[in-house]
Amino acid sequence: MKDLSNYSEIELMTLLAGKKQQSEQAFREIYNRYSRRIYAYVYKILENKEDTQDIFQETFVNFYETYRKQKTLDNILGLLLKISRNLCLNYKRNEKNQIEFNEEINSEIMLKNENFEVSTLIENSLRIIDNESREIFVLRLYEGLSYLEISELMGINISSARTKFQRAKDKIKDFLSPFLSEQYK
């Protein structure tokens, strides 16, 4: 088996459209390059390992099917994020029993537990912002996408992406401030 780790996206796309063995190798390399980022993105949006695993797998299946139909692509990660985003949105839309976040109860539980982890706090803070703002926050902070990339991916204007990111950041900061100030006293 040939090492494709140094291949460019264009070279991988060429191989993906090729014969079965080349196509499988190229797909494996694409999976190896982007699977962690896609899984992390989906998990931050859905916050459930089982649902994340389903959407994650479906993302790569849809990616392969989409590419086989179009045979042209200029940004692999962009397409993977777009597919996973759409799948997450569809899942969220179909989900009937969303649990509302109760900040008071969550705060009481967290105050009782002296050894809470910062990552748990951050994950809880993500629940207090609306889905679209959470998605923008995750894309910007965790995926490192620019506001332009976010606006293109989500079909919104750049200033909207910037504003929603800032509002999400402010809400999270407000939520975290009591916990962080206690920790650093």
Secondary structure, DSSP 8 states (H G I E B T S, - for coil): ----TT--HHHHHHHHTS-HHHHHHHHHHHHHHHHHHHHHHHHHHH--HHHHHHHHHHHHHHHHHHHHHH---S-HHHHHHHHHHHHHHHHHHH--------HHHHHHHHHH-TT--HHHHHHHHHTTS-HHHHHHHIIIIIS---HHHHHHHHT--HHHHHHHHHHHHHHHHHHHHHHHHHHT-
